[in-house]
């Protein structure tokens, strides 16, 4: 190949300016990293978790607004600041080295799904972990008897039976916990199956086991018996990057009826509506809007999951039926408005929704733009 032509002097000067700007950018990042290390120390002294979601979201919004003032692309600012903030969280966790130690973990149902994910994360954090499942491992009662923390990571519909089986074998001073998507019934079963010397905690990782890590994800924690292991598990999940939210078991199930049961029921129904179109969803996707692509992706995710997962979410949560009924009722009202030509009703429902979302509206809208752009290019 012929040698590249030499750059004109003006271009060489501009490249030098660019190199100097990049060098300054690196110096700013180094200075920021030093401040982050001092923030980690301050949070550790105050007993605060690494993740402060409200602060991060406010900081990102402020930086995006400042970027707009400077004429910068909003997507670029969001990507850069988000990545820098994530690096800050990672650096804070490393600096604090706060993963609780001094106990071992037995995971019943730890050979697949959420149990396998937790086993991987806890081992990587330096904890001793033993797993058992249908296809591998020692009997669950034996596993329960030789560990301080025993976690039930089995399907919702068998959690109570497994709790009754392993609960009597958990050592005194230890803890029996679960990771199911419903909390009241599993907690009642674990409390009934264990002696008073064993603490009980209900947990629910609000994400699937396909994620790469817990960074900035949420874990719900419900009180059962005792407070020592509540604090330990909260600290453990926070050390792995999660945001921990303590919630009453009954309230948790009512929330999950909306955020899981009703949402998945909507996807199931929508999926069958799309599939009934000539050629199905693939034909529709040739002229799909970004929102349809996002909806089809959620429908496909549901269809690829084991049917027992949705069955459990719908039938094991006592609030699911009323949540789905409310969804059906709202759709029926929209259908009636279409039949009667009541445009004002539909407009009023949109306006009422904006009011109901209130201060979360703008942040959620901005997040939707990121998601929809990703869906449009998928």
C-alpha positions as CSV (number, residue, x, y, z in Angstrom):
1,X,0.0,0.0,0.0
2,X,1.3,3.5,-0.7
3,X,2.4,5.6,2.3
4,X,-0.3,7.8,3.8
5,X,0.0,11.4,2.8
6,X,1.4,13.7,5.5
7,X,-1.2,15.7,7.4
8,X,-1.3,19.4,6.7
9,X,0.2,21.7,9.4
10,X,-3.3,22.9,10.4
11,X,-4.5,19.4,11.0
12,X,-1.4,18.5,13.0
13,X,-2.0,21.5,15.3
14,X,-5.7,20.5,15.8
15,X,-4.6,17.0,16.7
16,X,-2.2,18.3,19.2
17,X,-5.0,20.3,20.7
18,X,-7.1,17.2,20.8
19,X,-4.4,15.2,22.5
20,X,-4.0,18.0,25.1
21,X,-7.8,18.0,25.8
22,X,-7.7,14.2,26.2
23,X,-4.8,14.5,28.6
24,X,-6.7,17.1,30.6
25,X,-9.7,14.7,30.7
26,X,-7.5,12.0,32.1
27,X,-6.2,14.3,34.8
28,X,-9.7,15.3,35.7
29,X,-10.7,11.6,36.0
30,X,-7.7,10.9,38.2
31,X,-8.6,13.9,40.4
32,X,-12.2,12.6,40.6
33,X,-11.0,9.1,41.6
34,X,-9.1,10.6,44.5
35,X,-12.3,12.3,45.7
36,X,-14.2,9.0,45.3
37,X,-11.8,7.3,47.6
38,X,-12.4,9.9,50.3
39,X,-16.2,9.6,49.8
40,X,-15.8,5.8,50.3
41,X,-14.1,6.5,53.6
42,X,-16.8,9.0,54.7
43,X,-19.6,6.5,53.8
44,X,-17.9,3.7,55.7
45,X,-17.5,5.9,58.8
46,X,-21.2,6.9,58.6
47,X,-22.4,3.3,57.9
48,X,-23.9,4.3,54.6
49,X,-24.2,1.9,51.6
50,X,-22.1,2.5,48.4
51,X,-25.2,2.9,46.2
52,X,-27.2,6.1,46.7
53,X,-29.7,5.9,43.9
54,X,-31.4,9.2,44.4
55,X,-28.1,11.1,44.5
56,X,-26.9,9.3,41.3
57,X,-30.1,10.1,39.4
58,X,-30.0,13.8,40.5
59,X,-26.3,14.0,39.6
60,X,-26.9,12.4,36.2
61,X,-29.8,14.8,35.5
62,X,-27.7,17.8,36.5
63,X,-24.8,16.7,34.3
64,X,-27.1,16.1,31.3
65,X,-28.6,19.6,31.8
66,X,-25.1,21.1,31.9
67,X,-24.1,19.2,28.9
68,X,-27.0,20.6,27.0
69,X,-25.9,24.1,28.0
70,X,-22.5,23.4,26.5
71,X,-24.1,22.0,23.3
72,X,-23.1,18.4,23.9
73,X,-25.1,15.4,22.7
74,X,-27.4,14.2,25.5
75,X,-26.8,10.5,24.7
76,X,-23.0,11.1,24.9
77,X,-23.2,12.9,28.2
78,X,-25.5,10.2,29.7
79,X,-23.2,7.4,28.5
80,X,-20.0,9.0,29.7
81,X,-21.3,10.1,33.1
82,X,-23.1,6.8,33.7
83,X,-19.9,4.8,33.1
84,X,-17.8,7.1,35.2
85,X,-20.4,6.8,38.1
86,X,-20.4,3.1,37.8
87,X,-16.6,3.0,38.0
88,X,-16.9,5.1,41.1
89,X,-19.2,2.6,42.7
90,X,-16.9,-0.2,41.9
91,X,-13.9,1.7,43.3
92,X,-15.8,2.4,46.5
93,X,-16.7,-1.2,47.0
94,X,-13.1,-2.3,46.5
95,X,-11.8,0.4,48.9
96,X,-14.2,-0.6,51.6
97,X,-13.8,-4.3,51.2
98,X,-17.0,-4.7,53.2
99,X,-18.2,-8.2,52.3
100,X,-19.3,-9.8,55.5
101,X,-17.2,-12.8,56.5
102,X,-17.2,-15.5,59.2
103,X,-20.1,-17.6,58.0
104,X,-20.8,-20.3,55.5
105,X,-23.7,-20.6,53.1
106,X,-25.8,-23.6,52.0
107,X,-28.1,-23.0,49.0
108,X,-30.9,-25.5,48.4
109,X,-31.7,-25.2,44.7
110,X,-28.3,-23.8,44.1
111,X,-27.4,-25.7,40.9
112,X,-29.5,-23.5,38.5
113,X,-31.4,-20.3,38.2
114,X,-31.1,-17.7,41.0
115,X,-29.5,-20.2,43.3
116,X,-26.6,-20.7,41.0
117,X,-26.3,-17.0,40.4
118,X,-26.1,-16.4,44.2
119,X,-23.6,-19.2,44.6
120,X,-21.3,-17.7,42.0
121,X,-21.5,-14.2,43.5
122,X,-21.0,-15.3,47.0
123,X,-18.0,-17.5,46.2
124,X,-16.5,-14.7,44.2
125,X,-16.9,-12.5,47.3
126,X,-14.9,-15.1,49.3
127,X,-17.6,-16.9,51.2
128,X,-17.8,-20.7,51.6
129,X,-20.8,-21.9,49.6
130,X,-22.3,-25.4,49.2
131,X,-25.1,-26.1,46.8
132,X,-27.6,-28.9,46.3
133,X,-30.3,-29.4,43.8
134,X,-32.3,-32.0,42.0
135,X,-29.4,-33.2,39.9
136,X,-26.4,-32.8,42.3
137,X,-25.3,-32.3,45.8
138,X,-25.9,-33.8,49.2
139,X,-29.4,-34.2,50.7
140,X,-30.9,-30.8,51.5
141,X,-31.2,-31.6,55.2
142,X,-27.5,-32.4,55.4
143,X,-26.6,-29.1,53.7
144,X,-28.9,-27.2,56.0
145,X,-27.3,-28.8,59.1
146,X,-23.7,-27.7,58.3
147,X,-24.0,-24.0,57.4
148,X,-24.8,-20.8,59.1
149,X,-27.0,-19.3,56.4
150,X,-29.3,-21.6,54.5
151,X,-31.0,-20.2,51.4
152,X,-34.0,-21.7,49.7
153,X,-33.8,-21.0,46.0
154,X,-36.5,-23.4,44.8
155,X,-39.8,-22.8,42.8
156,X,-42.5,-20.8,44.7
157,X,-44.9,-23.7,44.8
158,X,-42.5,-26.0,46.6
159,X,-40.9,-23.5,48.9
160,X,-43.2,-24.3,51.9
161,X,-42.6,-28.0,51.5
162,X,-38.8,-27.6,51.3
163,X,-38.9,-25.2,54.3
164,X,-40.6,-27.9,56.4
165,X,-38.0,-30.4,55.3
166,X,-34.9,-28.4,56.0
167,X,-36.0,-26.0,58.7
168,X,-35.6,-28.3,61.7
169,X,-32.0,-29.0,60.6
170,X,-30.7,-25.4,60.5
171,X,-28.2,-24.8,63.3
172,X,-29.0,-22.6,66.3
173,X,-27.9,-19.0,65.8
174,X,-28.1,-19.6,62.0
175,X,-30.6,-18.2,59.5
176,X,-33.1,-19.7,57.0
177,X,-33.8,-17.4,54.1
178,X,-35.5,-17.7,50.7
179,X,-35.3,-15.8,47.4
180,X,-38.8,-16.4,46.0
181,X,-41.0,-13.8,44.3
182,X,-43.8,-14.2,47.0
183,X,-43.0,-13.5,50.6
184,X,-45.8,-14.0,53.1
185,X,-46.5,-17.7,52.6
186,X,-42.8,-18.7,52.5
187,X,-42.0,-16.6,55.6
188,X,-44.9,-18.3,57.5
189,X,-43.6,-21.7,56.4
190,X,-40.0,-21.0,57.4
191,X,-41.1,-19.6,60.8
192,X,-43.2,-22.6,61.5
193,X,-40.5,-25.1,60.4
194,X,-37.6,-23.6,62.5
195,X,-37.0,-23.3,66.3
196,X,-36.9,-20.0,68.0
197,X,-33.0,-20.2,68.0
198,X,-33.0,-19.8,64.2
199,X,-33.5,-16.4,62.6
200,X,-35.7,-16.2,59.4
201,X,-35.4,-13.6,56.6
202,X,-37.3,-13.3,53.4
203,X,-35.4,-11.9,50.4
204,X,-36.4,-11.3,46.8
205,X,-33.8,-10.3,44.2
206,X,-35.8,-8.1,41.8
207,X,-34.0,-9.3,38.7
208,X,-33.3,-12.5,36.9
209,X,-30.3,-14.8,37.2
210,X,-29.1,-13.9,33.7
211,X,-27.6,-10.6,34.9
212,X,-23.8,-10.3,35.1
213,X,-23.7,-8.8,38.6
214,X,-25.8,-7.1,41.2
215,X,-24.6,-3.6,40.5
216,X,-27.4,-1.0,41.0
217,X,-30.1,-3.8,41.1
218,X,-32.6,-4.1,43.9
219,X,-33.2,-6.7,46.6
220,X,-36.3,-6.7,48.7
221,X,-35.8,-7.9,52.3
222,X,-38.7,-8.9,54.6
223,X,-38.4,-9.4,58.4
224,X,-39.2,-12.8,59.7
225,X,-37.5,-13.5,63.1
226,X,-34.5,-11.8,64.6
227,X,-32.4,-8.8,63.5
228,X,-28.8,-10.0,63.4
229,X,-29.1,-11.8,60.1
230,X,-31.3,-9.0,58.6
231,X,-28.3,-6.7,59.1
232,X,-25.9,-9.3,57.8
233,X,-27.9,-10.0,54.7
234,X,-28.5,-6.3,54.0
235,X,-24.8,-5.6,54.3
236,X,-24.0,-8.6,52.2
237,X,-26.3,-7.6,49.3
238,X,-25.1,-4.0,49.5
239,X,-21.5,-5.1,49.4
240,X,-22.3,-6.9,46.1
241,X,-23.6,-3.7,44.7
242,X,-27.3,-4.0,45.2
243,X,-29.8,-1.6,46.7
244,X,-31.6,-3.2,49.6
245,X,-35.2,-2.2,50.3
246,X,-36.9,-3.4,53.5
247,X,-40.6,-4.0,53.1
248,X,-43.4,-5.8,54.9
249,X,-44.2,-9.2,53.4
250,X,-47.9,-8.5,52.8
251,X,-47.0,-5.1,51.1
252,X,-44.3,-6.9,49.1
253,X,-46.8,-9.4,47.7
254,X,-49.3,-6.6,46.8
255,X,-46.5,-4.7,44.9
256,X,-45.4,-7.9,43.1
257,X,-48.9,-8.6,42.0
258,X,-48.7,-5.4,40.0
259,X,-45.0,-5.3,39.0
260,X,-44.8,-9.0,38.1
261,X,-48.2,-10.8,37.9
262,X,-50.1,-8.0,36.1
263,X,-47.2,-7.1,33.9
264,X,-46.5,-10.6,32.8
265,X,-50.2,-11.3,32.3
266,X,-50.3,-8.2,30.0
267,X,-47.3,-9.6,28.0
268,X,-49.0,-13.0,27.7
269,X,-52.2,-11.5,26.4
270,X,-50.4,-9.1,24.1
271,X,-48.2,-11.9,22.8
272,X,-51.3,-13.8,21.7
273,X,-52.8,-10.7,20.0
274,X,-49.6,-10.2,18.1
275,X,-49.3,-13.9,17.2
276,X,-52.8,-13.8,15.7
277,X,-51.8,-11.3,13.1
278,X,-51.1,-13.0,9.6
279,X,-47.5,-13.9,9.7
280,X,-47.3,-13.3,13.5
281,X,-44.9,-11.0,15.3
282,X,-42.1,-11.5,12.7
283,X,-44.3,-9.9,10.0
284,X,-45.3,-7.0,12.3
285,X,-41.6,-6.4,13.1
286,X,-40.8,-5.5,9.5
287,X,-42.6,-2.2,10.1
288,X,-42.2,-2.1,13.9
289,X,-41.9,1.1,16.0
290,X,-39.3,1.0,18.7
291,X,-42.0,0.5,21.3
292,X,-43.4,-2.6,19.5
293,X,-39.8,-4.0,19.3
294,X,-39.5,-3.5,23.1
295,X,-42.8,-5.1,23.7
296,X,-42.0,-8.1,21.5
297,X,-38.7,-8.5,23.3
298,X,-40.6,-8.7,26.6
299,X,-43.1,-11.2,25.1
300,X,-40.3,-13.3,23.8
301,X,-38.6,-13.3,27.2
302,X,-41.8,-14.5,28.8
303,X,-42.3,-17.2,26.1
304,X,-38.7,-18.5,26.6
305,X,-39.1,-18.9,30.3
306,X,-40.4,-22.1,31.9
307,X,-44.2,-21.9,32.0
308,X,-44.1,-22.8,35.7
309,X,-42.5,-19.4,36.4
310,X,-45.6,-17.4,35.3
311,X,-47.9,-20.0,36.8
312,X,-46.2,-19.5,40.2
313,X,-46.3,-15.7,40.0
314,X,-50.0,-15.8,39.2
315,X,-51.3,-18.6,41.4
316,X,-49.0,-18.3,44.5
317,X,-49.5,-14.6,45.0
318,X,-52.9,-14.0,46.7
319,X,-53.0,-10.4,45.3
320,X,-52.4,-11.5,41.7
321,X,-56.1,-12.1,40.8
322,X,-57.2,-8.6,41.8
323,X,-54.2,-7.0,40.1
324,X,-55.0,-8.7,36.8
325,X,-58.7,-7.9,37.2
326,X,-57.8,-4.2,37.6
327,X,-55.8,-4.4,34.3
328,X,-58.7,-6.1,32.5
329,X,-61.1,-3.4,33.9
330,X,-59.0,-0.6,32.6
331,X,-58.7,-2.2,29.2
332,X,-62.4,-2.7,29.1
333,X,-63.0,1.0,29.8
334,X,-60.7,1.9,26.9
335,X,-62.5,-0.5,24.7
336,X,-65.8,1.0,25.6
337,X,-64.4,4.5,24.9
338,X,-63.3,3.4,21.4
339,X,-66.7,1.8,20.7
340,X,-68.5,5.0,21.7
341,X,-66.1,7.4,20.1
342,X,-65.3,9.0,23.5
343,X,-62.0,10.7,22.6
344,X,-62.2,13.0,25.7
345,X,-62.1,10.0,28.0
346,X,-58.9,8.6,26.5
347,X,-57.3,12.1,26.7
348,X,-58.3,12.4,30.3
349,X,-56.8,9.1,31.2
350,X,-53.4,10.2,29.7
351,X,-53.6,13.5,31.6
352,X,-54.5,11.7,34.8
353,X,-51.5,9.3,34.3
354,X,-49.1,12.2,34.0
355,X,-50.4,13.7,37.2
356,X,-50.2,10.3,39.0
357,X,-46.5,9.9,38.0
358,X,-45.7,13.3,39.2
359,X,-42.0,14.0,39.9
360,X,-41.0,10.6,38.5
361,X,-42.4,11.5,35.0
362,X,-39.4,13.3,33.5
363,X,-36.8,10.8,34.8
364,X,-38.9,7.8,33.6
365,X,-39.4,9.5,30.2
366,X,-35.7,10.0,29.8
367,X,-35.0,6.4,30.7
368,X,-37.6,5.3,28.1
369,X,-35.7,7.2,25.4
370,X,-32.6,5.2,26.1
371,X,-34.5,1.9,26.1
372,X,-36.4,2.6,23.0
373,X,-33.4,3.7,21.1
374,X,-31.7,0.4,22.0
375,X,-34.8,-1.5,20.9
376,X,-35.0,0.4,17.6
377,X,-31.5,-0.6,16.7
378,X,-31.8,-4.3,17.8
